[in-house]
């Protein structure tokens, strides 16, 4: 039972209203705007919203498992993450890879009911956006920006799913606002790990901004609000 709970914890499904909803909301934004444009019936809107909710939950779970696999050596050295299932030895690395594959494969059928353009956009959300995020904290001081590109990708996908058209400029403006939104909350989240991240070599906007974090986030929040007003 302890092992089963470890794998369940690895997917973050024991916290269903935290990260899962952060991935879901951009989908809901894009879907709602598109539904208004095409006057989508409420029943169809609700069904599609539930499908996007399920898809975002599965994608988030798979991404969390992959992230923990890639970061297991870092996580063992960070106070906040050392008790996660992989660094704590509650689950095996091979079992985590199997769980990641199962979670990813279960996401693919959710794309099959949409047309080719939406499928292509949705696939980009899996690779490269979600797949490469765990490596960004090694490559750049802006992993939060890449996470924003990933979390916000549901906006253009939802638009294309409903309208069958390539997203127009206002949708991309909303996407930019969503990217800013993610940078804000994930930078705040990363502030708690500053000391450990600096020691083990993990990069983040929390470290990049340093003592200027608050004015930097105020500036990004201003850009986000301007995007929302424009949309």
C-alpha positions as CSV (number, residue, x, y, z in Angstrom):
1,X,0.0,0.0,0.0
2,X,2.9,2.3,0.7
3,X,4.3,1.7,-2.7
4,X,0.9,2.4,-4.4
5,X,0.6,5.6,-2.4
6,X,4.1,6.6,-3.6
7,X,3.1,6.2,-7.2
8,X,-0.1,8.1,-6.6
9,X,1.9,10.9,-4.9
10,X,4.3,10.9,-7.9
11,X,1.4,11.9,-10.2
12,X,0.4,14.8,-7.8
13,X,-3.2,13.4,-7.9
14,X,-3.2,13.5,-4.1
15,X,-3.4,17.3,-4.6
16,X,-6.0,17.5,-7.4
17,X,-6.9,21.1,-7.1
18,X,-3.4,22.6,-7.3
19,X,-1.2,22.0,-10.3
20,X,-3.9,20.3,-12.3
21,X,-6.1,23.4,-12.2
22,X,-3.3,25.7,-13.2
23,X,-3.0,23.7,-16.5
24,X,-6.8,23.5,-16.9
25,X,-7.7,27.3,-16.6
26,X,-5.9,28.4,-19.8
27,X,-7.9,25.7,-21.6
28,X,-11.1,27.0,-20.1
29,X,-10.2,30.6,-21.2
30,X,-9.5,29.6,-24.8
31,X,-12.6,27.4,-24.9
32,X,-14.9,30.1,-23.6
33,X,-13.7,32.7,-26.0
34,X,-14.1,30.3,-28.9
35,X,-17.5,29.1,-27.7
36,X,-18.8,32.7,-27.7
37,X,-17.5,33.3,-31.3
38,X,-19.3,30.2,-32.7
39,X,-22.3,30.3,-30.3
40,X,-21.5,26.8,-29.1
41,X,-24.5,25.2,-27.3
42,X,-24.0,25.0,-23.5
43,X,-24.2,21.1,-23.5
44,X,-21.4,20.9,-26.1
45,X,-19.4,23.5,-24.2
46,X,-19.7,21.6,-20.9
47,X,-18.8,18.3,-22.5
48,X,-15.7,19.8,-24.2
49,X,-14.7,21.5,-21.0
50,X,-14.8,18.2,-19.1
51,X,-12.7,16.5,-21.8
52,X,-10.1,19.3,-21.6
53,X,-10.2,19.0,-17.8
54,X,-9.4,15.3,-18.0
55,X,-6.7,15.9,-20.7
56,X,-5.0,18.6,-18.6
57,X,-5.1,16.4,-15.5
58,X,-3.4,13.5,-17.4
59,X,-0.9,15.7,-19.0
60,X,0.0,17.4,-15.8
61,X,0.4,14.0,-14.0
62,X,2.7,12.7,-16.8
63,X,4.7,15.9,-16.7
64,X,5.1,15.7,-12.9
65,X,6.4,12.2,-13.1
66,X,8.9,13.1,-15.9
67,X,10.0,16.1,-13.9
68,X,10.7,14.0,-10.8
69,X,12.6,11.5,-12.8
70,X,14.8,14.1,-14.3
71,X,15.3,16.0,-11.0
72,X,15.8,13.1,-8.6
73,X,19.4,14.0,-7.9
74,X,18.5,17.6,-7.3
75,X,15.5,16.7,-5.2
76,X,17.6,14.6,-2.8
77,X,19.6,17.8,-1.9
78,X,16.6,20.2,-1.5
79,X,14.7,20.3,1.8
80,X,11.3,20.8,0.2
81,X,11.6,17.9,-2.2
82,X,13.8,15.3,-0.5
83,X,10.8,13.4,0.8
84,X,9.1,13.0,-2.6
85,X,8.6,9.4,-3.6
86,X,11.7,9.0,-5.9
87,X,14.4,10.7,-3.8
88,X,13.0,9.1,-0.7
89,X,13.1,5.6,-2.3
90,X,9.4,5.0,-2.0
91,X,9.2,4.0,-5.7
92,X,11.7,2.7,-8.2
93,X,13.0,4.7,-11.1
94,X,11.9,2.0,-13.6
95,X,8.4,2.0,-12.1
96,X,8.3,5.8,-12.5
97,X,9.3,5.5,-16.2
98,X,6.5,3.0,-16.7
99,X,4.0,5.3,-14.9
100,X,5.2,8.2,-17.1
101,X,4.6,6.2,-20.3
102,X,1.2,5.0,-19.2
103,X,0.1,8.5,-18.3
104,X,1.4,9.9,-21.6
105,X,-0.2,7.1,-23.6
106,X,-3.6,7.7,-21.9
107,X,-3.3,11.3,-23.0
108,X,-3.1,10.5,-26.7
109,X,-6.7,9.2,-27.1
110,X,-8.0,12.4,-25.8
111,X,-6.5,14.1,-28.9
112,X,-8.1,11.6,-31.3
113,X,-11.6,13.2,-31.2
114,X,-10.3,16.6,-32.6
115,X,-9.3,17.4,-36.1
116,X,-5.8,17.5,-37.5
117,X,-4.9,21.1,-36.8
118,X,-6.0,20.8,-33.2
119,X,-4.2,17.5,-32.9
120,X,-1.0,19.0,-34.2
121,X,-1.2,21.9,-31.7
122,X,-2.0,19.5,-28.9
123,X,0.9,17.2,-29.8
124,X,3.2,20.3,-29.5
125,X,2.0,20.7,-26.0
126,X,3.3,17.2,-25.2
127,X,6.6,17.6,-27.1
128,X,8.5,19.8,-27.0
129,X,6.8,21.9,-24.4
130,X,6.0,19.5,-21.6
131,X,8.8,17.0,-22.4
132,X,11.6,19.6,-22.3
133,X,10.5,21.6,-19.3
134,X,12.5,19.5,-16.7
135,X,15.7,20.4,-18.6
136,X,15.1,24.1,-18.7
137,X,16.3,24.7,-15.2
138,X,19.7,23.4,-16.3
139,X,19.8,25.4,-19.5
140,X,18.3,28.8,-18.8
141,X,17.5,31.3,-16.0
142,X,13.9,31.4,-17.4
143,X,12.4,28.0,-16.8
144,X,9.3,29.7,-15.5
145,X,8.8,31.3,-19.0
146,X,9.0,27.8,-20.6
147,X,6.5,26.6,-18.1
148,X,4.3,29.5,-19.1
149,X,4.5,28.5,-22.7
150,X,3.5,24.9,-21.6
151,X,0.7,25.8,-19.2
152,X,-0.8,28.4,-21.6
153,X,-0.8,26.1,-24.7
154,X,-4.3,25.0,-24.0
155,X,-5.5,28.4,-25.1
156,X,-4.7,28.1,-28.8
157,X,-5.5,24.3,-28.7
158,X,-9.0,25.0,-27.3
159,X,-9.6,27.8,-29.8
160,X,-8.7,25.6,-32.8
161,X,-10.7,22.7,-31.4
162,X,-13.9,24.7,-31.3
163,X,-13.5,27.0,-34.4
164,X,-11.4,24.8,-36.7
165,X,-9.4,27.9,-37.5
166,X,-5.8,28.9,-36.8
167,X,-5.8,31.2,-33.7
168,X,-6.0,34.9,-34.6
169,X,-3.9,37.6,-32.9
170,X,-6.2,38.2,-29.9
171,X,-5.8,34.5,-28.9
172,X,-2.0,34.8,-29.0
173,X,-2.3,38.0,-26.9
174,X,-4.3,36.0,-24.3
175,X,-1.6,33.3,-24.6
176,X,1.1,35.9,-23.8
177,X,-0.9,37.0,-20.8
178,X,-1.1,33.4,-19.7
179,X,2.6,33.0,-20.0
180,X,3.1,36.1,-17.8
181,X,0.6,34.7,-15.3
182,X,2.6,31.5,-15.0
183,X,5.9,33.3,-14.6
184,X,4.4,35.3,-11.7
185,X,3.0,32.4,-9.6
186,X,5.9,30.0,-10.3
187,X,8.5,32.6,-9.5
188,X,6.8,33.2,-6.1
189,X,6.7,29.4,-5.7
190,X,10.5,29.1,-6.5
191,X,11.4,31.8,-3.9
192,X,11.1,29.2,-1.1
193,X,13.9,27.1,-2.7
194,X,16.4,30.0,-3.5
195,X,19.1,28.9,-1.0
196,X,19.0,25.2,-2.0
197,X,18.7,25.9,-5.7
198,X,21.7,28.2,-5.6
199,X,23.7,25.6,-3.8
200,X,22.9,22.6,-6.1
201,X,22.9,24.6,-9.4
202,X,19.2,24.8,-10.3
203,X,18.3,28.0,-12.2
204,X,15.1,30.0,-11.8
205,X,13.7,33.5,-12.2
206,X,13.6,33.7,-8.4
207,X,17.4,33.6,-8.4
208,X,17.7,35.7,-11.6
209,X,15.6,38.5,-10.2
210,X,17.1,38.3,-6.7
211,X,16.3,41.3,-4.5
212,X,14.5,42.8,-7.5
213,X,11.9,40.0,-7.5
214,X,8.9,42.2,-6.4
215,X,9.4,45.0,-8.9
216,X,10.1,42.4,-11.7
217,X,6.8,40.6,-10.9
218,X,4.9,43.9,-10.8
219,X,6.2,44.7,-14.3
220,X,5.2,41.2,-15.6
221,X,1.8,41.5,-13.9
222,X,1.3,44.8,-15.6
223,X,2.0,43.2,-19.0
224,X,-0.4,40.4,-18.1
225,X,-3.2,42.8,-17.3
226,X,-2.6,44.8,-20.5
227,X,-2.9,41.5,-22.5
228,X,-6.2,40.8,-20.8
229,X,-7.5,44.3,-21.5
230,X,-6.5,44.0,-25.1
231,X,-8.2,40.7,-25.5
